[in-house]
Amino acid sequence: MEDKKIIINIGRQIGSGGRYIAKKLSEELNYSFYDRELLNLAAHESGFSETFFEQADEHKGFFKSLLNIHIPLIGESNFYKNDLSQESLYKFQSDAILKAAEKGNCIFVGRTADYVLRDFKNTINIFVTADIDQRIQRVSKRYDMNSAEARKYITDKEEARASYYNYYTGKQWGHSESYDLCINSSLLGIEDTEAFIAELIKKRFQL
């Protein structure tokens, strides 16, 4: 039954370790894990290339492509050429989220899953933050950037992520009232933050 399914939605600042925490939670709880996998699902359901969904993804320059996305010819097959609205791509992705959630317990990373699944009964919405210095350090290491480049990368990507989230949900990305729990992973470290969240989930749903 749907009301027995447990859905965990995790939003995160860039460099906070939120995705890693979500992945570890999925392994500990044995829940399905969805992040970029949602783009694959949406592409499969719609029949369009995953490239189109990458253009509309929360990580990209959101408002630059808000009105429409031009779909080029694909390879030699001349598969499709037209304009597909941002809202259409979002609808395909939302449908993919709903289908995934209907299959059983799962964890979603970003992509407004908390909003899409707002009518599911057993959900918990979490936002992971971290101190900016740690986030800059992680991004610098991950993408081989200096500190200034990493700071700009964080700022630019989070502006796009917030615009995407705020536009579609009517809520504020990263604001405490939009979530059940906001936690700074710098306080406990990534591993202990995951353990803390896991314990909260187990108590919340009496697992």
C-alpha positions as CSV (number, residue, x, y, z in Angstrom):
1,M,0.0,0.0,0.0
2,E,1.2,3.5,-0.8
3,D,0.9,4.7,2.8
4,K,3.5,2.1,3.8
5,K,6.1,3.4,1.5
6,I,8.8,5.6,3.0
7,I,10.1,8.5,0.9
8,I,13.2,10.5,1.9
9,N,13.9,13.7,-0.1
10,I,17.3,15.3,0.4
11,G,18.2,18.8,-0.8
12,R,21.8,20.0,-0.4
13,Q,24.2,22.8,-0.8
14,I,27.0,22.2,-3.2
15,G,30.0,20.7,-1.4
16,S,28.0,19.8,1.7
17,G,28.2,16.0,1.2
18,G,24.5,15.8,0.8
19,R,24.6,13.4,-2.2
20,Y,27.1,11.1,-0.4
21,I,24.9,11.1,2.7
22,A,21.9,10.2,0.6
23,K,23.7,7.4,-1.1
24,K,25.0,6.0,2.3
25,L,21.5,6.2,3.7
26,S,20.1,4.2,0.7
27,E,22.7,1.5,1.4
28,E,22.1,1.4,5.1
29,L,18.3,1.3,4.8
30,N,18.3,-0.7,1.5
31,Y,16.2,1.9,-0.2
32,S,16.3,2.7,-3.9
33,F,18.4,5.7,-4.7
34,Y,17.6,8.4,-7.3
35,D,19.7,11.3,-8.4
36,R,20.9,11.5,-12.1
37,E,19.0,8.2,-12.5
38,L,15.9,10.3,-12.7
39,L,17.1,11.9,-16.0
40,N,17.5,8.4,-17.4
41,L,14.0,7.4,-16.3
42,A,12.5,10.6,-17.7
43,A,14.2,10.1,-21.0
44,H,13.0,6.5,-21.2
45,E,9.4,7.4,-20.4
46,S,9.3,10.3,-22.8
47,G,11.3,8.8,-25.7
48,F,13.6,11.9,-25.8
49,S,17.3,11.8,-25.4
50,E,18.7,12.3,-21.9
51,T,20.6,15.3,-23.3
52,F,17.3,17.3,-23.3
53,F,16.8,16.6,-19.6
54,E,20.3,17.6,-18.8
55,Q,19.6,21.0,-20.4
56,A,16.6,21.4,-18.1
57,D,18.3,20.0,-15.0
58,E,18.5,21.9,-11.7
59,H,22.3,22.2,-12.1
60,K,22.1,24.2,-15.4
61,G,21.4,27.8,-16.2
62,F,17.7,27.5,-15.4
63,F,16.2,30.8,-16.6
64,K,18.3,30.9,-19.7
65,S,16.2,27.9,-20.9
66,L,13.0,28.6,-19.2
67,L,10.8,29.5,-22.2
68,N,11.9,26.8,-24.5
69,I,14.8,24.4,-25.3
70,H,15.8,23.9,-28.9
71,I,16.2,20.3,-29.7
72,P,18.8,19.8,-32.4
73,L,19.1,17.0,-34.9
74,I,20.5,13.9,-33.3
75,G,23.3,12.2,-35.1
76,E,22.5,10.8,-38.6
77,S,19.0,9.7,-37.6
78,N,17.5,13.2,-37.7
79,F,15.4,12.0,-34.8
80,Y,13.6,15.1,-33.9
81,K,13.7,18.9,-34.4
82,N,11.4,21.1,-32.5
83,D,10.9,23.3,-29.4
84,L,10.1,21.5,-26.2
85,S,9.1,23.7,-23.2
86,Q,10.9,23.6,-19.9
87,E,7.6,22.8,-18.3
88,S,7.2,19.8,-20.5
89,L,10.6,18.4,-19.5
90,Y,9.8,19.1,-15.9
91,K,6.5,17.2,-16.3
92,F,8.3,14.2,-17.7
93,Q,10.8,14.3,-14.9
94,S,8.0,14.6,-12.3
95,D,6.2,11.7,-13.8
96,A,9.4,9.6,-13.5
97,I,9.7,10.6,-9.8
98,L,6.1,9.6,-9.1
99,K,6.6,6.2,-10.9
100,A,9.8,5.5,-9.0
101,A,8.1,6.4,-5.6
102,E,5.2,4.1,-6.3
103,K,7.6,1.1,-6.5
104,G,8.6,1.2,-2.9
105,N,10.9,2.8,-0.3
106,C,13.3,5.3,-1.9
107,I,15.6,8.3,-1.5
108,F,15.6,11.2,-3.9
109,V,18.3,13.8,-4.2
110,G,17.1,17.2,-5.3
111,R,15.0,17.9,-8.4
112,T,12.0,19.1,-6.3
113,A,11.1,15.6,-5.4
114,D,9.8,16.9,-2.0
115,Y,7.3,19.0,-3.9
116,V,6.4,16.3,-6.5
117,L,5.8,13.8,-3.7
118,R,4.0,16.1,-1.3
119,D,0.9,14.0,-1.3
120,F,2.7,10.8,-0.2
121,K,2.0,10.1,3.4
122,N,5.3,8.8,4.8
123,T,7.8,11.3,3.6
124,I,10.6,13.3,5.3
125,N,12.3,16.3,3.7
126,I,15.9,17.0,4.7
127,F,18.3,19.8,3.7
128,V,22.1,19.4,4.1
129,T,24.3,22.4,4.5
130,A,28.0,22.9,5.4
131,D,30.4,25.6,6.3
132,I,31.5,27.5,3.2
133,D,35.2,26.9,3.7
134,Q,34.6,23.2,3.7
135,R,32.4,23.4,0.7
136,I,35.0,25.4,-1.2
137,Q,37.7,22.9,-0.2
138,R,35.6,19.9,-1.4
139,V,34.7,21.6,-4.7
140,S,38.3,22.6,-5.3
141,K,39.5,19.1,-4.9
142,R,36.7,17.5,-6.9
143,Y,37.0,19.8,-9.9
144,D,40.7,20.8,-9.6
145,M,39.9,24.5,-9.0
146,N,41.5,27.2,-6.9
147,S,39.5,28.7,-4.1
148,A,38.2,31.6,-6.1
149,E,37.0,29.4,-8.9
150,A,35.4,27.0,-6.5
151,R,33.5,29.9,-4.7
152,K,32.2,31.2,-8.0
153,Y,31.2,27.7,-9.1
154,I,29.2,27.2,-5.9
155,T,27.5,30.6,-6.2
156,D,26.6,30.2,-9.8
157,K,25.3,26.6,-9.4
158,E,23.3,27.4,-6.3
159,E,21.7,30.4,-7.9
160,A,20.5,28.1,-10.7
161,R,19.4,25.4,-8.3
162,A,17.5,27.8,-6.1
163,S,15.8,29.4,-9.1
164,Y,14.7,26.0,-10.3
165,Y,13.4,24.9,-6.9
166,N,11.6,28.2,-6.1
167,Y,10.0,28.5,-9.5
168,Y,8.4,25.0,-9.5
169,T,7.6,24.6,-5.8
170,G,6.6,28.1,-4.6
171,K,8.9,27.5,-1.7
172,Q,12.3,28.8,-0.8
173,W,15.3,26.5,-1.5
174,G,17.4,26.0,1.6
175,H,15.0,27.8,3.9
176,S,14.1,25.9,7.0
177,E,10.4,26.2,6.6
178,S,10.7,24.2,3.3
179,Y,12.0,21.1,5.1
180,D,11.5,18.9,8.1
181,L,15.2,19.0,9.0
182,C,18.1,21.2,8.1
183,I,21.5,20.0,9.2
184,N,25.0,21.3,8.9
185,S,27.3,18.4,8.1
186,S,30.3,20.4,9.3
187,L,29.1,19.9,12.9
188,L,29.4,16.1,13.0
189,G,31.2,15.3,9.8
190,I,29.8,13.5,6.8
191,E,29.7,10.0,8.3
192,D,28.2,11.0,11.6
193,T,25.7,13.2,9.9
194,E,24.5,10.3,7.9
195,A,24.3,8.2,11.1
196,F,22.3,11.0,12.8
197,I,19.8,11.2,9.9
198,A,19.5,7.4,9.8
199,E,18.6,7.3,13.4
200,L,16.1,10.0,13.0
201,I,14.4,8.2,10.1
202,K,14.3,4.9,12.1
203,K,12.7,6.7,15.0
204,R,10.3,8.7,12.9
205,F,9.0,5.6,11.0
206,Q,9.5,3.1,13.8
207,L,11.9,1.0,11.8
